[in-house]
Amino acid sequence: MADSNLKIDKLQGSSNWDLWSIRMESVLIEKGYYEVMTTDPSSNAVIALNEADRAKYNSLSLKATAQIRLALGNTPLIQTKAIINPYELWAALKRLYEAKGFSSEFLICKELFNLKLGKTSNLEAYLAKIRQLTEELAARSLAIPKKVIIAFTLNNLNTDFANTVAIISQNIREARDENIELEKVFAYLIDESHRLKAMSDSPSFIEQAYNTSNIRNTSICSYCNKKGHKEEKCWEKHPEFRPHSLKNKAKKGSKPKQANYTIREDASDLESDTAL
């Protein structure tokens, strides 16, 4: 079985206790340690265990404790180093880092209300922070309606997303809150940010036309010494490159053959010998 605890951040303190505790419980359940972690070692159920069952309990307890310790940061690890029972270790961590009362809820709300796209590194980090803070409030029985979360998210985007905001607002206007899927809305916003970034990284049509025209105007042909093209595209050196329309025009505009005129000594008028 894979080490699930390697996929979660280590507990640093009260700042990440809420999410860490949820994920850590899932790890312990997956590995089969949840029962020993939630059973008081001084309870009658443990005291009454026979020798074989106690040995099994002690073995599982040590493994559960080791699993929890591997997911602790330096400070929580030092503060609980003397505790070897998983039940007592979990209770100690909860006492140390589980925030209680209005002050902790106020700090979460304050961080959420001050959150803006411009204060984060990119859109994905902005959405991840909104998700984290709203989930923390939901864990404290302060769940925010999905429509309010979306309204807050859209309101703090920059003007590049103006059309996207209009589309999302129109689509969820009549939707019931329970039918709204935040993940789909966030995924749509991320796709749109990728599209906007690709557009900003690519030169516009006008820029491309200007650059092409600029290169063409500054080029000098080494064959005919004329500006506007290079030797490999020179019509004088390569007549086959001349557009058909210009070839036909050149034929129509060519001068007709002129008659050769001579002056006879014995006549004052001109006599023409038509050249064939």
Backbone hydrogen bonds, N-H to C=O, Kabsch-Sander energy under -0.5 kcal/mol:
donor,donor_aa,acceptor,acceptor_aa,energy
4,S,2,A,-1.3
6,L,3,D,-1.2
7,K,4,S,-1.9
8,I,5,N,-1.2
11,L,71,A,-2.5
16,N,13,G,-1.0
20,W,16,N,-2.2
21,S,17,W,-3.1
22,I,18,D,-1.3
23,R,19,L,-2.2
24,M,20,W,-3.0
25,E,21,S,-2.0
26,S,22,I,-1.4
27,V,23,R,-1.9
28,L,24,M,-2.4
29,I,25,E,-2.3
30,E,26,S,-2.3
31,K,27,V,-2.0
32,G,28,L,-0.6
32,G,29,I,-0.9
33,Y,28,L,-2.9
34,Y,28,L,-0.9
37,M,33,Y,-1.6
38,T,34,Y,-1.3
40,D,38,T,-0.5
43,S,40,D,-1.9
46,V,43,S,-0.6
47,I,43,S,-2.3
48,A,44,N,-2.3
49,L,46,V,-1.5
54,R,50,N,-2.7
55,A,51,E,-2.0
56,K,52,A,-1.9
57,Y,53,D,-2.6
58,N,54,R,-3.0
59,S,55,A,-2.0
60,L,56,K,-2.4
61,S,57,Y,-2.5
62,L,58,N,-2.2
63,K,59,S,-1.9
64,A,60,L,-2.5
65,T,61,S,-2.5
66,A,62,L,-2.4
67,Q,63,K,-2.3
68,I,64,A,-2.2
69,R,65,T,-2.6
70,L,66,A,-2.0
71,A,68,I,-1.4
72,L,69,R,-1.7
73,G,11,L,-2.5
77,L,73,G,-2.0
78,I,74,N,-2.3
79,Q,75,T,-2.3
80,T,76,P,-1.2
81,K,78,I,-1.1
83,I,80,T,-1.6
84,I,82,A,-0.5
89,L,85,N,-2.5
90,W,86,P,-2.5
91,A,87,Y,-1.9
92,A,88,E,-2.1
93,L,89,L,-2.3
94,K,90,W,-2.2
95,R,91,A,-2.1
96,L,92,A,-2.1
97,Y,93,L,-2.5
98,E,94,K,-2.0
99,A,97,Y,-0.8
105,E,101,G,-1.1
106,F,102,F,-2.8
107,L,103,S,-1.9
108,I,104,S,-1.8
109,C,105,E,-2.3
110,K,106,F,-2.6
111,E,107,L,-2.2
112,L,108,I,-2.2
113,F,109,C,-2.9
114,N,110,K,-1.7
115,L,112,L,-1.4
117,L,156,N,-1.6
119,K,116,K,-1.3
120,T,117,L,-1.6
126,Y,122,N,-1.8
127,L,123,L,-2.6
128,A,124,E,-2.3
129,K,125,A,-2.0
130,I,126,Y,-1.9
131,R,127,L,-2.5
132,Q,128,A,-2.4
133,L,129,K,-2.5
134,T,130,I,-2.4
135,E,131,R,-1.9
136,E,132,Q,-2.0
137,L,133,L,-2.0
138,A,134,T,-2.1
139,A,135,E,-2.1
140,R,136,E,-0.6
140,R,137,L,-0.8
141,S,138,A,-1.8
142,L,137,L,-2.7
149,I,145,P,-2.0
150,I,146,K,-2.6
151,A,147,K,-2.4
152,F,148,V,-2.6
153,T,149,I,-2.5
154,L,150,I,-2.8
155,N,151,A,-2.1
156,N,152,F,-1.1
157,L,154,L,-1.4
161,F,158,N,-1.8
162,A,159,T,-1.7
165,V,161,F,-2.8
166,A,162,A,-1.8
167,I,163,N,-2.1
168,I,164,T,-2.6
169,S,165,V,-2.5
170,Q,166,A,-2.0
171,N,167,I,-2.0
172,I,168,I,-2.0
173,R,169,S,-0.6
179,N,176,R,-1.4
180,I,176,R,-0.5
180,I,177,D,-1.1
182,L,180,I,-0.7
185,V,181,E,-1.7
186,F,182,L,-3.0
187,A,183,E,-2.5
188,Y,184,K,-2.1
189,L,185,V,-2.0
190,I,186,F,-2.2
191,D,187,A,-2.3
192,E,188,Y,-2.2
193,S,189,L,-2.1
194,H,190,I,-1.9
195,R,191,D,-1.9
196,L,192,E,-2.5
197,K,193,S,-2.1
198,A,194,H,-2.1
199,M,195,R,-2.0
200,S,196,L,-2.1
201,D,197,K,-1.8
202,S,198,A,-1.1
208,Q,204,S,-2.6
209,A,205,F,-2.7
210,Y,206,I,-2.7
211,N,207,E,-2.7
212,T,208,Q,-2.4
213,S,209,A,-2.6
214,N,210,Y,-2.8
215,I,211,N,-2.1
216,R,212,T,-2.3
217,N,213,S,-2.6
218,T,214,N,-1.4
219,S,215,I,-0.7
219,S,216,R,-0.6
221,C,226,K,-3.0
225,N,221,C,-1.3
228,G,219,S,-2.5
233,K,230,K,-1.8
234,C,231,E,-1.6
238,H,234,C,-2.2
241,F,238,H,-2.1
242,R,239,P,-1.6
246,L,243,P,-0.6
247,K,243,P,-1.8
248,N,244,H,-2.6
249,K,245,S,-1.7
250,A,246,L,-2.2
251,K,247,K,-1.8
252,K,248,N,-2.2
253,G,249,K,-2.1
254,S,251,K,-1.0
260,N,273,D,-1.2
261,Y,259,A,-0.6
262,T,271,E,-1.6
264,R,262,T,-0.6
264,R,269,D,-0.5
267,A,264,R,-1.2
271,E,262,T,-1.3
273,D,260,N,-2.2
274,T,272,S,-0.8
